[in-house]
Amino acid sequence: MLSACRDADAHIVIRTVTDAPPMPLPAGQWAAIESAYATPPRAYHHFGHVQAVLRHYDEVAAGPGWTQPAEVYLAVLYHDAVYEAGRQDNEARSAELAVAEIGRWLPDAGVDASRVAELILLTARHGRLAPADLGDGASAADARHFLDCDMAILGADSAAFDAYDRDIAAEYRGRMPGWLFRRNRRRFLEGLLAKERIFLSDFFHARLDAQARENLRRAVGRKRHQMWPRASARSIALRPLAAGDEALYCALYTDPAVMRQIDAPLSPESARNAFSRVLRQMQAVPPRSRYWTVTRRGDDGRGGDPLGLIALIPDRDGAASAEIGILLRPEARGLGVGGEAVAALVDQVFSTTDIVRLWTRHAATHAGALGIMRQLGFDPMPADPAAPDRTSWVLVRETWYARNAGGGFAILPLAG
């Protein structure tokens, strides 16, 4: 806990759990800092976060020590003073505020305000720095310890880490499309987990690396699991194809009416063999294809009677591209089921995976498929002279994003 006592000169001395801070602050300065962290309201980057970082500041002070304790202390106090989730200039604005406030309140304290700003600006590079990037010497050690203090939450106990992860999501809610937040947050956490050193200093690495990796593996695993949930739209649900769906699969692929716009229908034996191959492909690591059963969404939110199948088949050349295919029972046509199913899958793929290009093809005479592709923003591909009776369409993630989000959000690393 923090305790405060005011002296006769209206200075406030903040004592943390270990030692006193390196300098007193004027009461007005302290009040301005607290006010800054309260505006706008924040789920994680509030003054409680500063208190947590100060506790780690004290741990360093009691251990390896600080070369410039006052500058680091002020950097801790101001590093998130200006914060709006989704903005890319939070660190720069916080650094500017720190310099201005130091000049206003501490003009004769001998503080190197430029060093305070430099430390704050480094927090914009969380997750992208290696220990050697900060150089050698005492000032570099201060920078490594300061950045690790800010990221020490990664090595907290599981309950505290999970609360932090939820709070970061809460700060971005309503400010960034959910799909974009989930994708960038997962990439940031995966990037940390893949690093040889999560923490830049030996002091934090030795104490927190194991717990941080446990937390990150759990969080990344949870987010990867969310990559392929039961995608849903308003009236349909998508359920991963299972062994019990063999009858549906064979009925669709052997039905001449269903296959009329696709290809020649399969024989019953060929359909059964194809179904077995599909299940094996789905069970491969990584999956070589993914299939879902399209079902009518009941009042309870669960899938009901099967209406057809939808598939995602990655291109064989290893590029981040995949083909979408859909087969519907004759009675499901003309009800908007196809459009909803494709839209749900497109949203799921572009919001949670690294696939950047989706394409599909159908008979040139398939008016229903043509309407769906136009409705969902797919662009026609150049005609293939070798297949004049086929029409192909493509949609890239940037186009999908611009049409769905207006292109108004930046691609951010979503660091803590």
PLY file of the C-alpha trace (Angstrom):
ply
format ascii 1.0
element vertex 416
property float x
property float y
property float z
element edge 415
property int vertex1
property int vertex2
end_header
0.00 0.00 0.00
1.01 3.62 -0.47
0.88 6.09 2.37
1.21 9.84 2.12
2.30 12.55 4.54
2.40 16.25 3.75
5.11 18.50 5.11
4.83 22.11 6.12
5.91 23.30 2.68
2.96 21.56 0.99
5.18 18.83 -0.40
3.96 15.29 -0.41
6.21 12.37 0.35
4.94 9.08 -1.05
6.24 6.00 0.69
5.94 2.63 -1.00
6.14 -0.83 0.48
9.93 -0.71 0.84
11.77 2.59 0.73
10.96 6.26 0.40
10.96 7.79 -3.07
14.07 9.69 -4.11
12.43 13.09 -3.83
9.32 14.83 -2.50
6.77 16.19 -4.93
4.75 19.37 -4.53
1.18 18.63 -3.52
-0.16 20.31 -6.64
2.01 18.15 -8.86
0.87 15.01 -7.13
-2.79 16.00 -7.45
-2.29 16.69 -11.16
-0.75 13.23 -11.66
-3.66 11.48 -9.96
-6.11 13.54 -11.99
-4.35 12.61 -15.24
-4.68 8.89 -14.51
-8.38 9.31 -13.81
-9.09 10.88 -17.21
-10.44 9.18 -19.16
-11.52 6.32 -16.85
-9.43 3.21 -17.45
-9.73 -0.45 -16.57
-5.99 -1.11 -16.27
-3.87 1.97 -16.96
-5.16 3.87 -13.94
-3.20 4.99 -10.90
-3.35 1.51 -9.43
-1.03 0.43 -12.24
1.43 3.17 -11.23
1.33 1.89 -7.65
2.12 -1.62 -8.86
5.05 -0.39 -10.95
6.34 1.63 -7.97
6.44 -1.56 -5.89
8.73 -3.08 -8.51
10.72 0.17 -8.55
11.33 -0.38 -4.83
12.41 -3.97 -5.46
15.08 -2.74 -7.86
16.12 -0.03 -5.41
16.62 -2.69 -2.73
18.40 -4.99 -5.19
20.61 -3.95 -8.10
19.78 -0.28 -7.51
19.15 2.74 -9.75
21.76 5.04 -11.25
19.23 7.85 -11.78
16.54 7.08 -9.21
14.75 10.43 -9.52
14.49 10.26 -13.30
13.22 6.68 -13.25
10.79 7.50 -10.45
9.29 10.36 -12.43
9.15 8.18 -15.55
7.12 5.65 -13.58
4.75 8.36 -12.39
4.16 9.82 -15.86
4.61 6.90 -18.25
0.85 6.36 -18.80
-0.38 9.76 -17.67
-1.87 10.36 -21.11
-3.64 7.23 -22.26
-6.46 6.56 -24.68
-6.78 2.98 -25.90
-6.13 2.73 -29.60
-4.02 5.90 -29.95
-0.46 5.63 -31.15
0.82 8.82 -29.51
0.09 8.01 -25.85
3.77 7.63 -24.95
4.81 10.78 -26.81
2.08 12.83 -25.15
2.93 11.39 -21.74
6.59 12.28 -22.26
5.66 15.82 -23.28
3.47 16.18 -20.20
6.26 14.90 -17.95
8.75 17.44 -19.31
6.26 20.27 -18.93
5.29 19.29 -15.38
8.89 18.84 -14.27
9.65 22.30 -15.59
6.63 23.71 -13.78
6.92 21.99 -10.42
10.58 20.98 -10.11
12.61 23.66 -11.94
15.47 23.59 -9.40
15.47 19.91 -8.50
18.29 19.00 -10.88
16.13 16.45 -12.72
17.17 15.46 -16.24
13.76 15.89 -17.86
15.00 14.66 -21.23
16.01 11.36 -19.63
12.54 11.03 -18.11
11.02 11.56 -21.55
13.44 9.09 -23.12
12.43 6.36 -20.67
8.73 6.98 -21.23
9.15 6.82 -25.00
10.82 3.43 -24.66
7.55 1.96 -23.35
6.14 2.27 -26.88
8.59 -0.49 -27.85
7.47 -3.09 -25.32
7.84 -6.55 -26.83
10.15 -5.36 -29.60
13.36 -4.82 -27.64
16.17 -7.21 -26.79
18.52 -6.53 -23.84
21.37 -5.55 -26.17
19.21 -2.96 -27.94
19.57 -0.66 -24.95
23.36 -0.68 -24.95
25.75 -1.04 -22.05
26.42 0.84 -18.87
24.46 2.05 -15.91
21.90 4.09 -17.85
21.11 1.06 -20.02
20.62 -1.02 -16.88
18.19 1.60 -15.58
16.23 1.42 -18.85
16.03 -2.38 -18.74
14.87 -2.38 -15.12
12.35 0.41 -15.76
10.77 -1.40 -18.72
10.67 -4.65 -16.77
8.91 -2.91 -13.87
6.19 -1.87 -16.30
5.87 -5.41 -17.74
6.22 -7.31 -14.48
2.48 -8.05 -14.56
3.33 -10.76 -17.10
5.01 -12.70 -14.29
2.29 -12.14 -11.70
0.22 -14.97 -10.30
-2.34 -16.39 -12.70
-5.33 -14.57 -11.20
-3.62 -11.17 -11.41
-2.42 -11.82 -14.96
-5.86 -12.94 -16.13
-7.41 -9.83 -14.59
-4.85 -7.69 -16.43
-5.65 -9.46 -19.71
-9.36 -8.83 -19.22
-8.77 -5.20 -18.27
-6.75 -4.53 -21.42
-9.64 -5.94 -23.46
-12.08 -3.74 -21.57
-10.07 -0.61 -22.39
-10.26 -1.33 -26.12
-13.93 -2.28 -26.13
-15.82 0.22 -28.24
-12.60 1.86 -29.46
-11.39 -0.84 -31.83
-13.23 -3.62 -33.67
-13.24 -6.75 -31.55
-11.73 -8.83 -34.34
-8.81 -6.43 -34.68
-8.15 -6.33 -30.95
-8.20 -10.13 -30.63
-5.87 -10.62 -33.57
-3.33 -8.01 -32.49
-3.45 -8.99 -28.84
-2.82 -12.62 -29.72
0.09 -11.65 -31.96
1.61 -9.49 -29.22
1.40 -12.25 -26.62
2.70 -14.86 -29.06
5.60 -12.57 -29.90
6.51 -12.26 -26.22
6.32 -16.01 -25.71
8.57 -16.64 -28.71
11.30 -14.32 -27.41
14.42 -15.77 -25.84
14.08 -13.18 -23.08
10.70 -11.82 -22.04
12.33 -9.57 -19.45
15.29 -7.42 -20.40
17.14 -7.47 -17.08
18.69 -10.42 -15.28
16.96 -9.28 -12.10
13.44 -9.76 -13.49
14.33 -12.63 -15.82
15.54 -14.82 -12.98
12.48 -14.21 -10.81
9.57 -13.90 -13.23
10.36 -15.63 -16.54
8.90 -19.04 -15.63
5.61 -17.63 -14.35
5.37 -15.23 -17.29
5.74 -18.06 -19.78
3.11 -20.09 -17.97
0.72 -17.12 -18.10
1.44 -16.40 -21.75
1.04 -20.04 -22.81
-2.31 -20.15 -21.07
-3.48 -16.88 -22.61
-2.27 -17.74 -26.11
-3.79 -21.21 -25.87
-7.09 -19.68 -24.85
-6.99 -17.22 -27.73
-5.98 -19.89 -30.25
-8.88 -22.00 -29.07
-11.13 -19.02 -29.76
-9.90 -18.93 -33.36
-12.35 -21.60 -34.43
-15.38 -21.48 -32.14
-18.86 -22.16 -33.31
-19.16 -19.20 -35.59
-22.65 -17.77 -35.72
-24.78 -15.32 -37.60
-28.34 -14.22 -36.95
-30.22 -17.36 -37.96
-27.54 -19.99 -38.57
-24.71 -21.60 -36.62
-21.55 -23.29 -37.84
-20.51 -26.48 -36.06
-17.21 -28.25 -36.84
-17.79 -31.33 -38.98
-17.76 -34.53 -36.94
-17.86 -38.28 -37.61
-21.61 -38.27 -37.12
-22.07 -36.00 -40.14
-21.17 -38.69 -42.70
-24.78 -39.12 -43.85
-25.17 -35.37 -44.47
-21.86 -35.18 -46.32
-22.67 -38.14 -48.56
-26.22 -36.94 -49.22
-24.95 -33.57 -50.42
-22.11 -34.84 -52.60
-24.19 -37.54 -54.27
-27.22 -35.32 -54.97
-27.29 -34.19 -58.65
-29.45 -31.19 -57.77
-26.93 -29.98 -55.16
-23.89 -30.64 -57.35
-25.38 -29.18 -60.51
-23.52 -25.87 -60.15
-20.40 -27.47 -58.65
-19.22 -30.64 -60.34
-20.36 -34.14 -61.18
-21.98 -35.88 -58.21
-19.95 -38.55 -56.42
-20.86 -42.18 -56.10
-21.84 -43.29 -52.58
-18.52 -45.10 -52.12
-16.50 -42.13 -53.39
-18.42 -39.82 -51.06
-17.69 -42.04 -48.05
-14.00 -42.16 -48.94
-13.92 -38.40 -49.41
-15.57 -37.89 -46.02
-12.89 -40.02 -44.34
-10.17 -37.96 -46.04
-11.78 -34.74 -44.89
-11.82 -35.90 -41.26
-8.14 -36.84 -41.48
-7.31 -33.45 -42.99
-9.15 -31.68 -40.18
-7.26 -33.68 -37.57
-3.84 -32.95 -39.08
-1.53 -30.45 -37.37
-1.96 -27.89 -38.73
-5.33 -28.79 -40.28
-5.16 -29.13 -44.07
-8.81 -28.17 -44.37
-11.72 -27.20 -42.13
-15.37 -28.06 -42.61
-18.43 -26.95 -40.69
-22.02 -28.10 -40.67
-24.40 -25.21 -41.31
-27.39 -25.51 -39.00
-30.44 -23.44 -38.24
-29.91 -21.45 -35.06
-32.59 -22.20 -32.48
-34.07 -19.90 -29.88
-31.58 -21.26 -27.34
-28.66 -20.25 -29.56
-27.77 -23.83 -30.43
-27.65 -25.36 -33.84
-30.61 -27.39 -35.01
-31.33 -29.23 -38.24
-28.38 -29.35 -40.68
-28.79 -27.18 -43.76
-25.49 -27.86 -45.51
-21.71 -27.69 -45.28
-19.14 -24.91 -45.58
-15.40 -25.46 -46.00
-12.14 -23.55 -45.76
-9.32 -25.11 -47.79
-5.87 -23.44 -47.55
-3.97 -23.02 -50.80
-1.26 -25.63 -51.28
1.51 -23.14 -52.02
1.70 -22.12 -48.37
0.50 -18.58 -48.97
-1.90 -17.00 -46.48
-4.79 -17.72 -48.84
-7.68 -20.15 -48.75
-10.70 -21.20 -50.78
-14.24 -21.12 -49.40
-16.81 -23.64 -50.59
-20.42 -24.19 -49.56
-23.06 -26.83 -50.30
-26.68 -26.40 -49.21
-29.64 -28.71 -49.26
-32.20 -27.71 -51.90
-34.74 -26.72 -49.24
-32.22 -24.27 -47.69
-31.76 -22.25 -50.86
-33.29 -18.83 -51.27
-33.48 -18.26 -47.51
-30.30 -16.23 -47.09
-28.52 -19.15 -45.44
-25.61 -19.16 -47.87
-24.88 -15.48 -47.45
-25.03 -15.67 -43.66
-22.78 -18.72 -43.53
-20.14 -17.24 -45.82
-20.26 -13.90 -43.99
-19.82 -15.63 -40.62
-16.84 -17.62 -41.87
-15.20 -14.63 -43.56
-15.51 -12.58 -40.36
-14.09 -15.44 -38.31
-11.15 -16.04 -40.63
-10.11 -12.43 -41.07
-10.57 -11.54 -37.40
-8.70 -14.46 -35.81
-6.21 -15.95 -38.26
-3.25 -14.90 -40.38
-5.08 -15.67 -43.63
-5.19 -12.48 -45.70
-6.92 -13.68 -48.88
-10.11 -15.67 -49.45
-11.39 -16.80 -52.80
-14.15 -18.93 -54.23
-15.44 -20.18 -57.58
-18.75 -21.36 -58.96
-20.54 -22.02 -62.22
-20.94 -18.86 -64.26
-24.69 -19.53 -64.38
-25.05 -19.74 -60.58
-27.04 -16.56 -59.97
-27.38 -17.19 -56.21
-23.62 -17.46 -55.65
-23.01 -14.41 -57.79
-25.39 -12.37 -55.64
-23.74 -13.53 -52.41
-20.27 -12.63 -53.62
-21.35 -9.15 -54.65
-23.24 -8.63 -51.43
-20.21 -9.58 -49.31
-17.79 -7.40 -51.24
-15.84 -10.07 -53.11
-14.18 -8.81 -56.28
-14.36 -10.78 -59.55
-11.12 -12.38 -60.68
-9.95 -12.36 -64.31
-11.63 -15.04 -66.37
-9.71 -18.28 -66.80
-9.60 -19.21 -70.52
-9.20 -22.84 -69.50
-12.48 -22.75 -67.56
-14.84 -20.34 -69.35
-17.85 -21.82 -67.56
-16.49 -20.88 -64.11
-16.48 -17.57 -62.24
-13.97 -16.83 -59.48
-14.04 -14.19 -56.75
-11.51 -12.88 -54.23
-11.61 -10.85 -51.02
-8.53 -9.62 -49.18
-8.49 -8.73 -45.52
-7.60 -5.07 -46.08
-10.66 -4.63 -48.29
-12.89 -6.47 -45.84
-11.57 -4.38 -42.96
-12.01 -1.08 -44.80
-15.60 -1.95 -45.66
-16.46 -3.14 -42.17
-14.56 -0.68 -40.01
-14.11 2.28 -42.29
-10.35 1.96 -42.12
-10.32 4.19 -39.05
-8.33 1.99 -36.68
-4.59 1.47 -36.55
-2.94 -1.94 -36.42
-1.49 -1.79 -32.91
0.71 -4.19 -30.93
-1.59 -3.87 -27.89
1.21 -3.91 -25.36
0.37 -3.70 -21.69
0 1
1 2
2 3
3 4
4 5
5 6
6 7
7 8
8 9
9 10
10 11
11 12
12 13
13 14
14 15
15 16
16 17
17 18
18 19
19 20
20 21
21 22
22 23
23 24
24 25
25 26
26 27
27 28
28 29
29 30
30 31
31 32
32 33
33 34
34 35
35 36
36 37
37 38
38 39
39 40
40 41
41 42
42 43
43 44
44 45
45 46
46 47
47 48
48 49
49 50
50 51
51 52
52 53
53 54
54 55
55 56
56 57
57 58
58 59
59 60
60 61
61 62
62 63
63 64
64 65
65 66
66 67
67 68
68 69
69 70
70 71
71 72
72 73
73 74
74 75
75 76
76 77
77 78
78 79
79 80
80 81
81 82
82 83
83 84
84 85
85 86
86 87
87 88
88 89
89 90
90 91
91 92
92 93
93 94
94 95
95 96
96 97
97 98
98 99
99 100
100 101
101 102
102 103
103 104
104 105
105 106
106 107
107 108
108 109
109 110
110 111
111 112
112 113
113 114
114 115
115 116
116 117
117 118
118 119
119 120
120 121
121 122
122 123
123 124
124 125
125 126
126 127
127 128
128 129
129 130
130 131
131 132
132 133
133 134
134 135
135 136
136 137
137 138
138 139
139 140
140 141
141 142
142 143
143 144
144 145
145 146
146 147
147 148
148 149
149 150
150 151
151 152
152 153
153 154
154 155
155 156
156 157
157 158
158 159
159 160
160 161
161 162
162 163
163 164
164 165
165 166
166 167
167 168
168 169
169 170
170 171
171 172
172 173
173 174
174 175
175 176
176 177
177 178
178 179
179 180
180 181
181 182
182 183
183 184
184 185
185 186
186 187
187 188
188 189
189 190
190 191
191 192
192 193
193 194
194 195
195 196
196 197
197 198
198 199
199 200
200 201
201 202
202 203
203 204
204 205
205 206
206 207
207 208
208 209
209 210
210 211
211 212
212 213
213 214
214 215
215 216
216 217
217 218
218 219
219 220
220 221
221 222
222 223
223 224
224 225
225 226
226 227
227 228
228 229
229 230
230 231
231 232
232 233
233 234
234 235
235 236
236 237
237 238
238 239
239 240
240 241
241 242
242 243
243 244
244 245
245 246
246 247
247 248
248 249
249 250
250 251
251 252
252 253
253 254
254 255
255 256
256 257
257 258
258 259
259 260
260 261
261 262
262 263
263 264
264 265
265 266
266 267
267 268
268 269
269 270
270 271
271 272
272 273
273 274
274 275
275 276
276 277
277 278
278 279
279 280
280 281
281 282
282 283
283 284
284 285
285 286
286 287
287 288
288 289
289 290
290 291
291 292
292 293
293 294
294 295
295 296
296 297
297 298
298 299
299 300
300 301
301 302
302 303
303 304
304 305
305 306
306 307
307 308
308 309
309 310
310 311
311 312
312 313
313 314
314 315
315 316
316 317
317 318
318 319
319 320
320 321
321 322
322 323
323 324
324 325
325 326
326 327
327 328
328 329
329 330
330 331
331 332
332 333
333 334
334 335
335 336
336 337
337 338
338 339
339 340
340 341
341 342
342 343
343 344
344 345
345 346
346 347
347 348
348 349
349 350
350 351
351 352
352 353
353 354
354 355
355 356
356 357
357 358
358 359
359 360
360 361
361 362
362 363
363 364
364 365
365 366
366 367
367 368
368 369
369 370
370 371
371 372
372 373
373 374
374 375
375 376
376 377
377 378
378 379
379 380
380 381
381 382
382 383
383 384
384 385
385 386
386 387
387 388
388 389
389 390
390 391
391 392
392 393
393 394
394 395
395 396
396 397
397 398
398 399
399 400
400 401
401 402
402 403
403 404
404 405
405 406
406 407
407 408
408 409
409 410
410 411
411 412
412 413
413 414
414 415
